[in-house]
Amino acid sequence: MNDASVSVGAWVAFAELAGPVLVAMLVIGLVTGMLQTATQIREASIPFVLKLSGVAVLSTLAGQMMMGGVERYATVLFGAIPGLIHG
């Protein structure tokens, strides 16, 4: 494993961890914004509570899968440390 593959692996692990949360927050925010615009309700706490609830549910249901990418990357990285140190 070289320096470039370590960097790419880190970005992939980050995407697997943060991607589902960011997509869920985007969808919840978009739907909430459209509903608030249609009903002319301008309350800032509604999207916040919905996003917080959505992230909590997503973390509960898919947290183990999301952390799997980080675990795989850490396992590969720890195995590659001697090669990275000694060249």
HUMO-V852858 format. One record per helix or strand. SS is the DSSP state (A for helix, B for strand). FROM is the first residue (numbers start at 1). TO is the last residue. If there is no record, write none. Layout:
SS/FROM/TO ; SS/FROM/TO
//
This chain:
A/3/39 ; A/44/86
//
